[in-house]
Amino acid sequence: MSTTIRIKNACLHYGGHKIFNNLDCEIPGGHTTCLLGPSGVGKTSLLRHIAGLLTPSESTIVTGSFYSNTKTPLKDQISYMAQNDSSMPWLTALENVMLGAKLRRESQAEDTQKALALLKRVGLGSAANKYPQALSGGMRSRLGLARTLFENKPIVLLDEPFASVDAITKIELQTLLSDTLKGKTVLLVTHDPLEAIRMGDYVYVMSGNPATCEEAIQLTEPPPRNPSDEKLLKLHAVLIEKLTRAKKMGAA
């Protein structure tokens, strides 16, 4: 059974400012959901809230219910890929992929073969013993994806994982992502509406102050889609209009 994420009354107030308040939405199990919205609206904060990475303090109020349709606690079902390169420069590509297991002291002999297979799957089979500084931006993005896949969790949270790569590499990585994450519950934060309609089965636009999520747009053709398709071009125009309106709302 695929894991569906249900978000109820999610609140984040920082320094007296309401980033989002009583936000509700659902991330369907076994599908890729993309989250669009202007900069600063709270997309990354919501992703971190779901992952349990936000900490309440005197100036920060963090509340809400995040649960799934399974008995396993949500936090134990999530792997998270941040937008910034989080590879450890003193570790090889292979060691970076296996880092989570080593930190949890769960590393086993067969994990090396699993990690090598994943590196090969993402096109880094010959780079296993290289250090991150010897890899291009696109290769480091592939490395981050391999490390995320190594965790083998049913839920994958991705925060603009391909923002720093060129357009052609981004298309290649989008195709790779669609192939490798089939059947998992994926929430992808992106600023790129074209990426959203190419990758997502569902697309949310986050807007307002405090932010809310509009009703999800559902796409029926399997990803990755051809962005030159006439129907997608029309949807792209709709999303650009929504994002333009959302940016104006945030500036008001």
Order of alpha helices (4+ residues) and beta strands (2+ residues): beta-beta-beta-alpha-beta-beta-alpha-alpha-alpha-alpha-beta-alpha-beta-alpha-beta-beta-beta-alpha
